[in-house]
Amino acid sequence: MAPGQGLAALIVRPAAMAVAAACLGGPAAAAGLFVPPAGCELQLTVQERGCSVAQHYQCSADPAGEQHTTYFGKGGVSTFMSHIDAETRWLDSEDPETGVSDRLEPGAADDASLSALLASGKDSFDFWTAGSDGQRLHHVGADRLTGETVTIDGEPLARTSFHLTTSDEAGRVLISREGHQHVSASLRLFFGGQERQKDSTGALQNLDHSPVRFIRSGQPGFASTEPMYDCEILTATLIPLEIAR
């Protein structure tokens, strides 16, 4: 699935579902240019629908293939940070607004695998994450290739369908999500799409974080933290996640 939109984009805590700080408030931050941490290099900026822009970067100290993504919302406010491995397996994430971080627990029943998805057309996953606030979450779902391909801003992408449920330790479903995303075999990244999600109260949301522009070094808009699309629509949204997945 898509942080990044790797599977990390789907690792969103229930409290984040109601209102996105990026579009409806949150900590003040000046829009500007993203500067990755020391030892890291920004590879790609992706402008998305849903008032979100993603900064994808890699760090020399990481194992080969690992990638980081930082998402920004309206006003250049940082909304989500994620870290995935070469198989787009979610490793850790952080919500800058709350300071809560989540890490993948070892010994997953079924690890996510981009290679498996590309080879067979389907990949399932079943794993737990542990939060810095003590909360453990159980994530179960699957990705499928639909057989459709699309080119967005010159980038060839395969279309996927996915479903995901996130439950607490008692087995209560907190979030269920289903819809479509996009995946790049060459970039080894998931990107958002149209999806529907339901929380534990039964409230439904229709979301769209489809990529619109892929911006590389030297191109106008590279590293910009100001999202360009749909920010005039102040609706509840979900920031990867980024897939996203």
N, C-alpha and C positions, 0 to 999 in steps of 0.2 A: 504494500500500500504506500500511499504517499506520506515528513518533516518532513518530507523534504525532497519532496514529500515522502519521505520514507515512512516506514511504519510509525516513526515518531510523530508524524502529523496526526495520527489517530490517538496518540497518548495524550488526551486532554482530560483534565479532571472535571468532574460534574459541575463544580462551581463556576467553571469557565463557560458553560453553555449559555447562560442566560443573556449576558450582554458582553460584547467585546470591548475591552478598554480602548482598543485602537480607534474605534469610531464613536464611542459614546462617553469618553472621559478617560481618566487614569492619570498616572504620573506625567507631569509636563516634561517635554523633551524637544529640543530644537531640531528641526529637520536639517539634514546635512548629508555628509558622505560617511559610509561605513568604513571603519578601520579595523581589520581583523586583529586578533591578539598577536603578540610578538612570536615570531617563528611560524606564522601562518600566512597563507596567500589567498586572496579572494579570486575565485575562478569564474563566477557567474552571478549576475543579478537577474532575477526573474520578476517582472511585474505581473501580478495576478488580478483577477476579478475579486470582488469582495473587499476592496480597500486594503490590499496586502502586497508587500514586496519582500522577496526572499533573497538573502545573501548567502551564497554557497561557497565555502572555503575549505581548504585542506591545510593540515599542520605537519611540519617536518618530523615532529616527535612521535606522531601516531603511526601505528602499523599501516602497511600499504592498503590503500583502498578506502580507508575511513574518511568520512566527510562530516562537516559541521554546517548547520544552517541557522541563521538568525533572521527572524521575521519582524517586520515593522508595519505598524498601522498608521492611521491618520495622524498627521503632525509629526511623523518620524518617531513615534513611540515604539520602543522595543516591546514585543508582545510574547515571543516564544523563542527558545533556543534548543536545538536538538543535535544529537551526535549519533551517527549510524556507522556500521561497518561495511565491508565490500559487498555483502549480500543484502544490504539495506536493512539488516537486523538492528532494531532500535537498541541503543546502549544506554543513553541517559538524556535527560532534558531538564529545562528549568523555566519556570514562569517568573520573569523579572519583576512583575507587579507584586506577587506574593512572596517571592524568594524561595518557594517550595521547589525542590528538585526531585526527580524520580530516576531510579536506576533499574536496569534489567537484573532480575534475580537469576543466578546460575541454575543450570539443570532444567531448562525449559522442556516441556513435554513434546513440543514441536516448534523448532526455530523457523522463523521466516527465511526464505531463500529466493533471491531474485533469479539465480541461475536455474533453480527448479521451475520457476514460473516461465522463463524464456524457453526452457527445453521441453516442457510438457504442456504448457498452457494453463497450468493451475498450480497454486501453492497455498497450503493451509498453515496456520500458526496457532499456538496455544502456549502462553507464557504469563509470568507474573512480574509485576514491577513493585518496587518498594520506595515509598516516599520519605523525604527527610522529616515529614510530620508524623511518621509512624503508620501511615495508611498503606495497605497492600491492595493492589488491583489485579484482577485476572482478565486477560484479554484473549479472546478466541475468535477466529474468523478465517477468511480465505480470499485470495485474489484469483481472478481468471482473465485470460486474454480473450477479448471478444472476437478477434480476427479482423477488427477494423484498424486502419491506420489513418493518421491525420498529420498534416504539416502545419505547424503554428510558428509564424515568424521565421520560417526557413528551417525549423527544427523538426525532423521526422519523429513521430511519437506513435506508440501502440496504445490502443484504448483498452482499459481494463474495466471489469466489474468487481465489486467487493462487498463483503458484509463483515461486520464486527460487532461483538458485544463486549462491554466492559462491566465486570461485576465486582462487588466487594467480597470480603472474606466469608461472609455469611451466605454468599450465592445470590444476593439481590442484584438484579441487573440495573445498573446506573445509567448506562448509555447504550443504545443500539444504533448502528449506522449502516447504510447501504447506499450504493450508487456507482458512479463511474469515476475513474481517474485516468491519468496518462503516465506512460513509463518510457524512458529512454534507455535503450540497451547500451549505447555508446557512453552516455554520461553516468549510467548506473544510478539513476535517480527516478523517483516517482514525483509526479506533479498532480495538483488537485484537479477536480472536475465538479460535476453536479452531483449532489448527494442529498439524502434525507436522513434526519436523525430524530430520535425520540428519547426523552429522558425518563426517569423513574416515575414522574407524575403523569406521563402520557403526552406531554407537550411535544409538538412536532415543529421542526424547522426544515426549510429547504435552503440549501447553501450552494454557492458556486465559487470555487477558488481556481477556476481554470487558468492556465498560463496565457498571457497575451503577448508579452515581449520577452525575448531572451537576449540579454545585453552582456557583451564581453568587453574585456579591457580595451580601452581606446575608443569605444563607442559612446555616444551621448547617453547619459543616464546610468552609466556603470557606477556602482557603489552608492547610488542615490537611496536614501532611506525614506523618501516621500512616495507613497503609493499613488498611482495615477488613475485607477479605475474603480468606479462605484462608490467613491468616498462621499458623494453627495447624498447617498441613500443611507440614512441613519437607521439601519435595521440590525437586529441581533445577528451576529455572525460568529464564526468559529475560526480562530487563527491556529494553524498548525504550530499543521500541523504537520509538506509537507509536508508529504508528503508529502493528511493527510494523507498517514496513508490517507 
